[in-house]
Amino acid sequence: MECSARTMDRPTSRTVPALLAEISARHPHRNFVTDGDRRVSYGEFLGRVRRLAKSFHALGVRKGDTVALLMGNQLEWLETFFAVTMLGGTVAAVNTWWRRRELLHALRISDASILVMVDRYGSNDYTAELRDADLGTEAPMLRQVICLGPDQPAAALPFEALLRLGAEVPDATIDAAKATIDPEDLACLLFTSGSTARSKAAGLVHRGLIDNMHGIGERMHLTENDRVLLVVSLFWSYACANALFAALTHGASLVLQYRYDPGEMLRLIEAERCTAVYTQPNMVLALHAHPDRATRDLSSWRTGIARPQVMRELVEIGPRDMITSYGLTECYGNSANSDAGWPLEWRMIGSGWPLPGVEIEIVDPATRERLPAGSEGEIRIRGNVTKGYRNDPERTAAAIDAEGWFYTGDVGVYGEHGILIFRGRFKEMIKTGGINVTPADVEQVLEEHPKVRQAVVVGVPDPVRDEIVAALVVPVPGADLTQAELVEHCRANVAAFKVPRLIEIAPVDQVPLTDTGKVSKRLVQERLAAHHRAAAPSPA
């Protein structure tokens, strides 16, 4: 089976501002952004962006300058992103979960000259975080802070005042700036998770944001009639690269949810008749179990992106055309997707096929030689891949070879129907008694138990076996699940060395998450390791 026929011709534009102008010309009156009570058409949005671009120009932003952006999912985030890129600038999308140390690191490595921020987001008080910082030393390139909100940092320019700066800048100035942008120029810097090391800033170019995301939209069968609910945070590539440009290249609409809340997700899907939703596994499980699900009309929800392991729950919720994916920040959000037209059984296998213009190979992690079909090894990607990490040549050289292959550090295999299956991170591989265990193998077996809703498997240090296999298991709501049942189930289905020696059963809201909504295996490992140490016999 091939991927389904295209639903919309790829736009002719190869830069972000040209793309916005092209789609706005096609659909000037069609809704582009819904943010609470604010509803903005494509034509109105383009006008707002040009006005803001004039203000940034008056402030001194020119081609190649970096503007850091720290906000939740709101209209001003999108307007700032497109205004800066309209001038040939680069947007550094900053993580809204970060505290002062991480914020300053992001400003420093991105060479940001301007920071556009909200005064606070949720429990994070950014004005307080920056109040005592020595910005001249810790972020030497920074020359201006612009703040949206009443609690302004010292010497900050209020966002409302920024809007008034560009009144005297002529349209010709903005058009001239747009004309200088090359498709291979950087549009944005997106930060990697940084859970095991300081975050890296991966640069993505204009052309890749258009080409790669159009391919993703095609796999979802997006059209100009779709309404995409954007719950995942805009600072993340899954949102500001993947979802934003998949929608934009197809003339679709965006519905912004300021912060994640499953009840609010259900309300927005019903109220705004959303047809596509970008999800994470924990979001899906929370929606599936939410008491409001039975009372909400979710019939509009058709497609979106999800992980294979929650496809069955999604079908029970309603959408039948969800697709699966494999991707990284460095590779424009997704490099492989399944297709909405595939049988559900195929979409439950794995991540799909490589996108147009993308090559994905499985190689030996030591020799980097390509492995035969069906072999498990390291995933490497070529095509729509970052040019490198800003101000980090060593880690760039370690990740990208002379032939343009990006080495992901992920374990994968091509399975049935040539579908790419992601098996985990090499650094997550468990070595117990000298034998390697892939966590995904054990997670899959645990999740096949009828009382199991979710399983997270990690390696926990052990003085005898180096590591033991440990699992955090979320039961199906209302199920009476015991550790003994799980051990018996695993013994019947996997080799003895894969059977977890430590199992914790916990509700879904006790599964620790990263700042991007993914399960934090590091925190799970720390928690289970503490249990293992506490259970160990005291030395004689």
C-alpha positions as a Python dict, from the first residue, in 0.01 Angstrom:
ca = {
    (1, 'M'): (0, 0, 0),
    (2, 'E'): (124, 348, -87),
    (3, 'C'): (56, 668, 103),
    (4, 'S'): (-271, 823, -13),
    (5, 'A'): (-287, 1077, -294),
    (6, 'R'): (-202, 1435, -204),
    (7, 'T'): (-479, 1651, -69),
    (8, 'M'): (-327, 1988, -158),
    (9, 'D'): (-48, 2104, -387),
    (10, 'R'): (265, 2213, -207),
    (11, 'P'): (284, 2593, -181),
    (12, 'T'): (526, 2760, -421),
    (13, 'S'): (680, 2975, -146),
    (14, 'R'): (1011, 2874, 10),
    (15, 'T'): (1035, 3123, 296),
    (16, 'V'): (810, 3169, 598),
    (17, 'P'): (692, 3527, 519),
    (18, 'A'): (629, 3440, 155),
    (19, 'L'): (428, 3135, 264),
    (20, 'L'): (211, 3344, 495),
    (21, 'A'): (148, 3592, 213),
    (22, 'E'): (69, 3315, -36),
    (23, 'I'): (-184, 3136, 185),
    (24, 'S'): (-337, 3466, 298),
    (25, 'A'): (-392, 3561, -65),
    (26, 'R'): (-571, 3230, -123),
    (27, 'H'): (-789, 3249, 188),
    (28, 'P'): (-793, 3610, 314),
    (29, 'H'): (-1122, 3575, 502),
    (30, 'R'): (-1074, 3222, 636),
    (31, 'N'): (-1004, 3191, 1008),
    (32, 'F'): (-638, 3129, 1084),
    (33, 'V'): (-613, 3162, 1464),
    (34, 'T'): (-867, 3124, 1742),
    (35, 'D'): (-730, 3226, 2082),
    (36, 'G'): (-1011, 3235, 2335),
    (37, 'D'): (-1245, 3513, 2224),
    (38, 'R'): (-996, 3640, 1965),
    (39, 'R'): (-1062, 3516, 1611),
    (40, 'V'): (-824, 3632, 1340),
    (41, 'S'): (-851, 3561, 968),
    (42, 'Y'): (-551, 3495, 743),
    (43, 'G'): (-574, 3844, 597),
    (44, 'E'): (-605, 4010, 938),
    (45, 'F'): (-317, 3805, 1076),
    (46, 'L'): (-89, 3908, 788),
    (47, 'G'): (-174, 4273, 857),
    (48, 'R'): (-101, 4236, 1228),
    (49, 'V'): (231, 4065, 1153),
    (50, 'R'): (342, 4338, 913),
    (51, 'R'): (259, 4602, 1172),
    (52, 'L'): (463, 4420, 1434),
    (53, 'A'): (750, 4365, 1189),
    (54, 'K'): (767, 4744, 1143),
    (55, 'S'): (797, 4782, 1520),
    (56, 'F'): (1078, 4529, 1542),
    (57, 'H'): (1252, 4702, 1253),
    (58, 'A'): (1227, 5033, 1439),
    (59, 'L'): (1380, 4858, 1738),
    (60, 'G'): (1676, 4756, 1522),
    (61, 'V'): (1600, 4394, 1430),
    (62, 'R'): (1771, 4302, 1104),
    (63, 'K'): (1847, 3989, 904),
    (64, 'G'): (2040, 3735, 1111),
    (65, 'D'): (1944, 3882, 1450),
    (66, 'T'): (1800, 3644, 1710),
    (67, 'V'): (1490, 3725, 1913),
    (68, 'A'): (1407, 3495, 2207),
    (69, 'L'): (1038, 3426, 2265),
    (70, 'L'): (898, 3318, 2605),
    (71, 'M'): (518, 3286, 2611),
    (72, 'G'): (240, 3033, 2639),
    (73, 'N'): (14, 2933, 2352),
    (74, 'Q'): (-129, 3270, 2255),
    (75, 'L'): (-180, 3495, 1956),
    (76, 'E'): (115, 3719, 2046),
    (77, 'W'): (352, 3421, 2027),
    (78, 'L'): (252, 3356, 1666),
    (79, 'E'): (257, 3724, 1570),
    (80, 'T'): (607, 3767, 1712),
    (81, 'F'): (736, 3455, 1538),
    (82, 'F'): (614, 3565, 1195),
    (83, 'A'): (713, 3931, 1244),
    (84, 'V'): (1073, 3845, 1331),
    (85, 'T'): (1107, 3596, 1044),
    (86, 'M'): (954, 3856, 808),
    (87, 'L'): (1265, 4068, 871),
    (88, 'G'): (1500, 3774, 817),
    (89, 'G'): (1553, 3733, 1190),
    (90, 'T'): (1570, 3407, 1383),
    (91, 'V'): (1330, 3316, 1665),
    (92, 'A'): (1467, 3126, 1966),
    (93, 'A'): (1163, 2953, 2117),
    (94, 'V'): (1222, 2932, 2493),
    (95, 'N'): (1076, 2663, 2717),
    (96, 'T'): (806, 2801, 2948),
    (97, 'W'): (895, 2549, 3222),
    (98, 'W'): (1248, 2677, 3261),
    (99, 'R'): (1379, 2872, 3557),
    (100, 'R'): (1647, 3142, 3566),
    (101, 'R'): (1950, 2919, 3513),
    (102, 'E'): (1799, 2754, 3206),
    (103, 'L'): (1657, 3081, 3071),
    (104, 'L'): (1995, 3251, 3087),
    (105, 'H'): (2162, 2951, 2924),
    (106, 'A'): (1913, 2972, 2636),
    (107, 'L'): (1968, 3345, 2591),
    (108, 'R'): (2344, 3299, 2597),
    (109, 'I'): (2383, 3010, 2351),
    (110, 'S'): (2128, 3156, 2107),
    (111, 'D'): (2298, 3499, 2095),
    (112, 'A'): (1957, 3657, 2152),
    (113, 'S'): (1964, 4037, 2127),
    (114, 'I'): (1597, 4079, 2227),
    (115, 'L'): (1377, 3881, 2465),
    (116, 'V'): (999, 3897, 2418),
    (117, 'M'): (830, 3751, 2726),
    (118, 'V'): (520, 3735, 2940),
    (119, 'D'): (559, 3844, 3300),
    (120, 'R'): (436, 3508, 3425),
    (121, 'Y'): (298, 3178, 3297),
    (122, 'G'): (122, 2943, 3536),
    (123, 'S'): (331, 2928, 3853),
    (124, 'N'): (642, 3066, 3682),
    (125, 'D'): (719, 3430, 3762),
    (126, 'Y'): (963, 3528, 3486),
    (127, 'T'): (996, 3887, 3601),
    (128, 'A'): (1113, 3760, 3939),
    (129, 'E'): (1345, 3506, 3777),
    (130, 'L'): (1524, 3780, 3582),
    (131, 'R'): (1510, 4050, 3847),
    (132, 'D'): (1839, 3959, 4015),
    (133, 'A'): (2016, 3830, 3705),
    (134, 'D'): (2328, 4001, 3576),
    (135, 'L'): (2214, 4005, 3214),
    (136, 'G'): (2522, 4196, 3097),
    (137, 'T'): (2743, 3909, 3208),
    (138, 'E'): (2514, 3607, 3171),
    (139, 'A'): (2350, 3710, 2841),
    (140, 'P'): (2596, 3960, 2691),
    (141, 'M'): (2422, 3989, 2352),
    (142, 'L'): (2088, 4085, 2507),
    (143, 'R'): (2008, 4456, 2465),
    (144, 'Q'): (1630, 4476, 2508),
    (145, 'V'): (1354, 4298, 2702),
    (146, 'I'): (992, 4335, 2587),
    (147, 'C'): (726, 4220, 2830),
    (148, 'L'): (356, 4143, 2798),
    (149, 'G'): (178, 4176, 3132),
    (150, 'P'): (151, 4417, 3425),
    (151, 'D'): (460, 4308, 3623),
    (152, 'Q'): (738, 4449, 3405),
    (153, 'P'): (1110, 4377, 3462),
    (154, 'A'): (1330, 4682, 3513),
    (155, 'A'): (1398, 4872, 3189),
    (156, 'A'): (1162, 4646, 2992),
    (157, 'L'): (958, 4783, 2704),
    (158, 'P'): (587, 4702, 2743),
    (159, 'F'): (454, 4495, 2452),
    (160, 'E'): (182, 4757, 2395),
    (161, 'A'): (451, 5024, 2354),
    (162, 'L'): (636, 4803, 2104),
    (163, 'L'): (327, 4803, 1882),
    (164, 'R'): (348, 5181, 1850),
    (165, 'L'): (714, 5199, 1747),
    (166, 'G'): (673, 5117, 1381),
    (167, 'A'): (419, 5378, 1278),
    (168, 'E'): (672, 5564, 1060),
    (169, 'V'): (830, 5255, 898),
    (170, 'P'): (714, 5231, 534),
    (171, 'D'): (579, 4911, 378),
    (172, 'A'): (865, 4919, 127),
    (173, 'T'): (1113, 4865, 409),
    (174, 'I'): (941, 4543, 516),
    (175, 'D'): (915, 4424, 154),
    (176, 'A'): (1285, 4490, 102),
    (177, 'A'): (1373, 4288, 414),
    (178, 'K'): (1156, 3998, 295),
    (179, 'A'): (1328, 3999, -43),
    (180, 'T'): (1667, 3929, 115),
    (181, 'I'): (1559, 3604, 284),
    (182, 'D'): (1696, 3283, 135),
    (183, 'P'): (1514, 2947, 178),
    (184, 'E'): (1828, 2811, 350),
    (185, 'D'): (1840, 3093, 607),
    (186, 'L'): (1766, 3006, 969),
    (187, 'A'): (1406, 3073, 1072),
    (188, 'C'): (1417, 2942, 1428),
    (189, 'L'): (1630, 2792, 1701),
    (190, 'L'): (1454, 2518, 1897),
    (191, 'F'): (1598, 2378, 2216),
    (192, 'T'): (1646, 2010, 2285),
    (193, 'S'): (1520, 1869, 2612),
    (194, 'G'): (1841, 1896, 2808),
    (195, 'S'): (1741, 1620, 3052),
    (196, 'T'): (2086, 1466, 3052),
    (197, 'A'): (2298, 1768, 2953),
    (198, 'R'): (2263, 2139, 2896),
    (199, 'S'): (2014, 2217, 2621),
    (200, 'K'): (2131, 2255, 2263),
    (201, 'A'): (1981, 2506, 2018),
    (202, 'A'): (1904, 2335, 1687),
    (203, 'G'): (1867, 2563, 1386),
    (204, 'L'): (1584, 2503, 1136),
    (205, 'V'): (1565, 2674, 797),
    (206, 'H'): (1272, 2829, 609),
    (207, 'R'): (1256, 2569, 331),
    (208, 'G'): (1251, 2273, 571),
    (209, 'L'): (962, 2417, 771),
    (210, 'I'): (757, 2429, 451),
    (211, 'D'): (862, 2110, 272),
    (212, 'N'): (867, 1876, 570),
    (213, 'M'): (546, 2002, 726),
    (214, 'H'): (353, 1994, 401),
    (215, 'G'): (442, 1625, 382),
    (216, 'I'): (313, 1570, 737),
    (217, 'G'): (-12, 1749, 656),
    (218, 'E'): (-53, 1526, 354),
    (219, 'R'): (-21, 1215, 570),
    (220, 'M'): (-299, 1354, 795),
    (221, 'H'): (-505, 1444, 483),
    (222, 'L'): (-536, 1806, 597),
    (223, 'T'): (-732, 2057, 390),
    (224, 'E'): (-827, 2422, 426),
    (225, 'N'): (-1142, 2308, 607),
    (226, 'D'): (-956, 2154, 901),
    (227, 'R'): (-930, 2310, 1247),
    (228, 'V'): (-620, 2200, 1436),
    (229, 'L'): (-629, 2212, 1817),
    (230, 'L'): (-286, 2310, 1946),
    (231, 'V'): (-244, 2203, 2307),
    (232, 'V'): (124, 2110, 2308),
    (233, 'S'): (344, 2407, 2397),
    (234, 'L'): (450, 2631, 2109),
    (235, 'F'): (815, 2631, 2216),
    (236, 'W'): (835, 2263, 2123),
    (237, 'S'): (910, 2150, 1765),
    (238, 'Y'): (602, 1927, 1774),
    (239, 'A'): (397, 2249, 1783),
    (240, 'C'): (581, 2548, 1636),
    (241, 'A'): (743, 2352, 1355),
    (242, 'N'): (522, 2048, 1298),
    (243, 'A'): (164, 2149, 1379),
    (244, 'L'): (191, 2517, 1287),
    (245, 'F'): (335, 2462, 942),
    (246, 'A'): (138, 2148, 863),
    (247, 'A'): (-171, 2364, 914),
    (248, 'L'): (-36, 2673, 738),
    (249, 'T'): (82, 2490, 425),
    (250, 'H'): (-273, 2355, 387),
    (251, 'G'): (-462, 2675, 467),
    (252, 'A'): (-611, 2518, 782),
    (253, 'S'): (-710, 2694, 1106),
    (254, 'L'): (-542, 2683, 1447),
    (255, 'V'): (-725, 2673, 1778),
    (256, 'L'): (-490, 2761, 2064),
    (257, 'Q'): (-520, 2616, 2412),
    (258, 'Y'): (-319, 2833, 2650),
    (259, 'R'): (-225, 2552, 2887),
    (260, 'Y'): (-285, 2178, 2890),
    (261, 'D'): (-597, 2063, 3070),
    (262, 'P'): (-787, 1753, 2949),
    (263, 'G'): (-1129, 1890, 3040),
    (264, 'E'): (-1058, 2209, 2848),
    (265, 'M'): (-934, 2002, 2552),
    (266, 'L'): (-1267, 1820, 2537),
    (267, 'R'): (-1458, 2147, 2565),
    (268, 'L'): (-1261, 2311, 2284),
    (269, 'I'): (-1293, 2012, 2051),
    (270, 'E'): (-1671, 2035, 2090),
    (271, 'A'): (-1708, 2414, 2093),
    (272, 'E'): (-1466, 2487, 1807),
    (273, 'R'): (-1544, 2172, 1604),
    (274, 'C'): (-1177, 2079, 1593),
    (275, 'T'): (-1093, 1814, 1335),
    (276, 'A'): (-726, 1749, 1418),
    (277, 'V'): (-540, 1725, 1749),
    (278, 'Y'): (-170, 1677, 1822),
    (279, 'T'): (-143, 1448, 2125),
    (280, 'Q'): (95, 1281, 2367),
    (281, 'P'): (23, 940, 2524),
    (282, 'N'): (-58, 1085, 2865),
    (283, 'M'): (-298, 1332, 2705),
    (284, 'V'): (-481, 1050, 2529),
    (285, 'L'): (-508, 841, 2845),
    (286, 'A'): (-633, 1143, 3041),
    (287, 'L'): (-896, 1219, 2773),
    (288, 'H'): (-1003, 856, 2761),
    (289, 'A'): (-1059, 844, 3138),
    (290, 'H'): (-1206, 1193, 3177),
    (291, 'P'): (-1563, 1201, 3311),
    (292, 'D'): (-1662, 1470, 3058),
    (293, 'R'): (-1578, 1252, 2758),
    (294, 'A'): (-1920, 1085, 2754),
    (295, 'T'): (-2103, 1419, 2758),
    (296, 'R'): (-1901, 1601, 2490),
    (297, 'D'): (-1973, 1593, 2117),
    (298, 'L'): (-1638, 1491, 1971),
    (299, 'S'): (-1771, 1388, 1631),
    (300, 'S'): (-1571, 1657, 1450),
    (301, 'W'): (-1235, 1509, 1558),
    (302, 'R'): (-1096, 1315, 1263),
    (303, 'T'): (-716, 1314, 1255),
    (304, 'G'): (-395, 1428, 1425),
    (305, 'I'): (-77, 1265, 1550),
    (306, 'A'): (-36, 1008, 1827),
    (307, 'R'): (185, 722, 1944),
    (308, 'P'): (104, 367, 1827),
    (309, 'Q'): (42, 239, 2180),
    (310, 'V'): (-261, 465, 2233),
    (311, 'M'): (-429, 422, 1895),
    (312, 'R'): (-687, 183, 2038),
    (313, 'E'): (-792, 434, 2307),
    (314, 'L'): (-817, 705, 2042),
    (315, 'V'): (-1051, 497, 1829),
    (316, 'E'): (-1269, 450, 2137),
    (317, 'I'): (-1268, 828, 2191),
    (318, 'G'): (-1372, 886, 1830),
    (319, 'P'): (-1105, 987, 1574),
    (320, 'R'): (-1031, 704, 1332),
    (321, 'D'): (-775, 874, 1104),
    (322, 'M'): (-500, 955, 1355),
    (323, 'I'): (-147, 895, 1228),
    (324, 'T'): (170, 792, 1409),
    (325, 'S'): (513, 951, 1390),
    (326, 'Y'): (883, 938, 1465),
    (327, 'G'): (1080, 1258, 1503),
    (328, 'L'): (1326, 1481, 1681),
    (329, 'T'): (1368, 1854, 1727),
    (330, 'E'): (1677, 1841, 1505),
    (331, 'C'): (1475, 1685, 1222),
    (332, 'Y'): (1182, 1929, 1194),
    (333, 'G'): (953, 1752, 1437),
    (334, 'N'): (882, 1437, 1234),
    (335, 'S'): (1087, 1236, 987),
    (336, 'A'): (844, 945, 945),
    (337, 'N'): (465, 922, 960),
    (338, 'S'): (198, 669, 886),
    (339, 'D'): (-95, 770, 667),
    (340, 'A'): (-455, 841, 766),
    (341, 'G'): (-568, 606, 490),
    (342, 'W'): (-379, 305, 622),
    (343, 'P'): (-559, 23, 805),
    (344, 'L'): (-564, 78, 1179),
    (345, 'E'): (-355, -238, 1225),
    (346, 'W'): (-72, -81, 1025),
    (347, 'R'): (-86, 242, 1223),
    (348, 'M'): (-58, 45, 1547),
    (349, 'I'): (268, -118, 1436),
    (350, 'G'): (498, 182, 1448),
    (351, 'S'): (589, 524, 1317),
    (352, 'G'): (523, 484, 945),
    (353, 'W'): (739, 555, 642),
    (354, 'P'): (997, 830, 581),
    (355, 'L'): (851, 1159, 463),
    (356, 'P'): (925, 1289, 110),
    (357, 'G'): (1281, 1416, 91),
    (358, 'V'): (1387, 1219, 399),
    (359, 'E'): (1608, 910, 418),
    (360, 'I'): (1607, 689, 729),
    (361, 'E'): (1849, 400, 775),
    (362, 'I'): (1924, 152, 1055),
    (363, 'V'): (2297, 123, 1118),
    (364, 'D'): (2541, -45, 1353),
    (365, 'P'): (2603, 213, 1629),
    (366, 'A'): (2974, 126, 1648),
    (367, 'T'): (3070, 96, 1280),
    (368, 'R'): (2787, 310, 1132),
    (369, 'E'): (2747, 45, 862),
    (370, 'R'): (2396, -4, 728),
    (371, 'L'): (2227, -314, 870),
    (372, 'P'): (2012, -562, 675),
    (373, 'A'): (1634, -540, 682),
    (374, 'G'): (1482, -656, 1009),
    (375, 'S'): (1792, -575, 1215),
    (376, 'E'): (1773, -351, 1521),
    (377, 'G'): (2024, -68, 1538),
    (378, 'E'): (2072, 309, 1550),
    (379, 'I'): (1840, 531, 1348),
    (380, 'R'): (2014, 782, 1122),
    (381, 'I'): (1840, 1046, 913),
    (382, 'R'): (1932, 1254, 610),
    (383, 'G'): (1727, 1519, 429),
    (384, 'N'): (1536, 1765, 641),
    (385, 'V'): (1790, 1783, 923),
    (386, 'T'): (1928, 2074, 1125),
    (387, 'K'): (2242, 2241, 998),
    (388, 'G'): (2379, 2215, 1350),
    (389, 'Y'): (2366, 2342, 1705),
    (390, 'R'): (2420, 2713, 1765),
    (391, 'N'): (2759, 2781, 1928),
    (392, 'D'): (2827, 2409, 1979),
    (393, 'P'): (3057, 2277, 1701),
    (394, 'E'): (3168, 1972, 1898),
    (395, 'R'): (2820, 1831, 1949),
    (396, 'T'): (2730, 1925, 1592),
    (397, 'A'): (3026, 1726, 1459),
    (398, 'A'): (2937, 1431, 1681),
    (399, 'A'): (2578, 1421, 1553),
    (400, 'I'): (2616, 1498, 1179),
    (401, 'D'): (2870, 1332, 949),
    (402, 'A'): (3030, 1461, 630),
    (403, 'E'): (2757, 1300, 417),
    (404, 'G'): (2479, 1481, 602),
    (405, 'W'): (2357, 1189, 812),
    (406, 'F'): (2220, 1282, 1154),
    (407, 'Y'): (2285, 1012, 1415),
    (408, 'T'): (1989, 1010, 1652),
    (409, 'G'): (2106, 783, 1934),
    (410, 'D'): (1768, 608, 1899),
    (411, 'V'): (1713, 235, 1860),
    (412, 'G'): (1491, 132, 1571),
    (413, 'V'): (1402, -140, 1324),
    (414, 'Y'): (1202, -166, 1003),
    (415, 'G'): (917, -405, 1074),
    (416, 'E'): (620, -546, 885),
    (417, 'H'): (521, -352, 569),
    (418, 'G'): (848, -156, 594),
    (419, 'I'): (715, 47, 887),
    (420, 'L'): (976, 215, 1108),
    (421, 'I'): (950, 107, 1471),
    (422, 'F'): (1108, 321, 1741),
    (423, 'R'): (1248, 103, 2022),
    (424, 'G'): (1391, 362, 2259),
    (425, 'R'): (1715, 546, 2330),
    (426, 'F'): (2047, 363, 2337),
    (427, 'K'): (2119, 533, 2667),
    (428, 'E'): (1795, 375, 2798),
    (429, 'M'): (1910, 22, 2710),
    (430, 'I'): (1910, -197, 3020),
    (431, 'K'): (2209, -424, 3083),
    (432, 'T'): (2111, -688, 3335),
    (433, 'G'): (2347, -974, 3416),
    (434, 'G'): (2545, -894, 3101),
    (435, 'I'): (2239, -914, 2870),
    (436, 'N'): (2089, -613, 2689),
    (437, 'V'): (1716, -551, 2729),
    (438, 'T'): (1524, -297, 2521),
    (439, 'P'): (1267, -124, 2746),
    (440, 'A'): (1012, -104, 2463),
    (441, 'D'): (1002, -485, 2440),
    (442, 'V'): (896, -518, 2802),
    (443, 'E'): (659, -219, 2784),
    (444, 'Q'): (478, -377, 2490),
    (445, 'V'): (428, -705, 2676),
    (446, 'L'): (305, -532, 2991),
    (447, 'E'): (60, -319, 2792),
    (448, 'E'): (-86, -632, 2633),
    (449, 'H'): (-223, -730, 2976),
    (450, 'P'): (-596, -645, 2976),
    (451, 'K'): (-573, -457, 3306),
    (452, 'V'): (-275, -239, 3204),
    (453, 'R'): (-324, 106, 3060),
    (454, 'Q'): (40, 224, 3045),
    (455, 'A'): (384, 86, 3130),
    (456, 'V'): (719, 264, 3169),
    (457, 'V'): (1023, 37, 3188),
    (458, 'V'): (1369, 149, 3302),
    (459, 'G'): (1693, 3, 3430),
    (460, 'V'): (1768, 45, 3800),
    (461, 'P'): (2123, 7, 3940),
    (462, 'D'): (2183, -321, 4121),
    (463, 'P'): (2505, -438, 4292),
    (464, 'V'): (2471, -796, 4167),
    (465, 'R'): (2329, -763, 3813),
    (466, 'D'): (2455, -413, 3723),
    (467, 'E'): (2093, -325, 3653),
    (468, 'I'): (1753, -482, 3704),
    (469, 'V'): (1445, -438, 3487),
    (470, 'A'): (1194, -216, 3671),
    (471, 'A'): (848, -96, 3567),
    (472, 'L'): (600, 173, 3662),
    (473, 'V'): (256, 45, 3559),
    (474, 'V'): (-71, 238, 3530),
    (475, 'P'): (-378, 13, 3559),
    (476, 'V'): (-700, 48, 3363),
    (477, 'P'): (-939, 261, 3573),
    (478, 'G'): (-1123, 42, 3822),
    (479, 'A'): (-903, -262, 3761),
    (480, 'D'): (-773, -462, 4058),
    (481, 'L'): (-416, -523, 3940),
    (482, 'T'): (-139, -690, 4139),
    (483, 'Q'): (235, -720, 4093),
    (484, 'A'): (206, -1098, 4099),
    (485, 'E'): (-32, -1092, 3800),
    (486, 'L'): (212, -884, 3601),
    (487, 'V'): (510, -1101, 3683),
    (488, 'E'): (315, -1413, 3582),
    (489, 'H'): (205, -1245, 3259),
    (490, 'C'): (563, -1149, 3171),
    (491, 'R'): (702, -1493, 3253),
    (492, 'A'): (453, -1642, 3008),
    (493, 'N'): (547, -1405, 2728),
    (494, 'V'): (915, -1301, 2748),
    (495, 'A'): (1253, -1447, 2835),
    (496, 'A'): (1325, -1470, 3206),
    (497, 'F'): (1589, -1196, 3198),
    (498, 'K'): (1327, -947, 3070),
    (499, 'V'): (1080, -1006, 3353),
    (500, 'P'): (1071, -697, 3579),
    (501, 'R'): (1215, -758, 3923),
    (502, 'L'): (1060, -438, 4055),
    (503, 'I'): (708, -319, 3971),
    (504, 'E'): (524, -17, 4105),
    (505, 'I'): (153, 22, 4030),
    (506, 'A'): (37, 386, 4030),
    (507, 'P'): (-246, 603, 3890),
    (508, 'V'): (-183, 796, 3570),
    (509, 'D'): (-151, 1132, 3745),
    (510, 'Q'): (152, 1000, 3935),
    (511, 'V'): (354, 930, 3621),
    (512, 'P'): (625, 1201, 3609),
    (513, 'L'): (641, 1407, 3292),
    (514, 'T'): (908, 1620, 3125),
    (515, 'D'): (856, 1987, 3045),
    (516, 'T'): (724, 1887, 2703),
    (517, 'G'): (459, 1647, 2833),
    (518, 'K'): (648, 1326, 2768),
    (519, 'V'): (704, 1058, 3032),
    (520, 'S'): (1028, 1140, 3215),
    (521, 'K'): (1217, 813, 3222),
    (522, 'R'): (1488, 980, 3426),
    (523, 'L'): (1243, 1067, 3704),
    (524, 'V'): (1082, 722, 3683),
    (525, 'Q'): (1427, 567, 3714),
    (526, 'E'): (1514, 783, 4017),
    (527, 'R'): (1186, 691, 4186),
    (528, 'L'): (1217, 317, 4126),
    (529, 'A'): (1585, 320, 4219),
    (530, 'A'): (1490, 472, 4555),
    (531, 'H'): (1235, 192, 4607),
    (532, 'H'): (1499, -67, 4519),
    (533, 'R'): (1750, 79, 4763),
    (534, 'A'): (1490, 94, 5038),
    (535, 'A'): (1398, -271, 4984),
    (536, 'A'): (1759, -394, 4981),
    (537, 'P'): (1872, -580, 5296),
    (538, 'S'): (2097, -383, 5528),
    (539, 'P'): (2464, -488, 5523),
    (540, 'A'): (2558, -724, 5803),
}
